[in-house]
Amino acid sequence: MALLGNLLKIFPIVRIERNGALEMVEKVRTQKKALKRMEELMEKEMTAYSEGVELALITTPDSLLAEEFEQMITKDESQYPIRHALIPPVIGTHLGCNSVAFCVLPKVENFKL
């Protein structure tokens, strides 16, 4: 299945729910459309935190796709700090090269347990 997805240039967009379950949001046909859709989803998530947010960009090492996505989001959202992290090798093995994820986090000073 993965080979067929690669040949057809299908990019799955997956969401991790609060309980840790994976949810398939949608499958997008091209890399550019996948990045654009991720940007739209990020903007939607940001509206949930009216007191401010921080963004986290989580990628595989040397991901060119991550650089492109970061340029897209900093163009419009430059007032938000962006943290960077690497996808752990065990997870990266399953995801493959050029994997990108993002998190929208409430500002730390506004976060209450």
Secondary structure, 3 states (H helix, E strand, C coil): CHHHHHHCCCEEEEEECCCCCEEEEEEECCHHHHHHHHHHHHHHHHCCCCCCEEEEEEECCCCHHHHHHHHHHHHHHCCCCEEEEECCHHHHHHHCCCCEEEEEEECHHHCCC
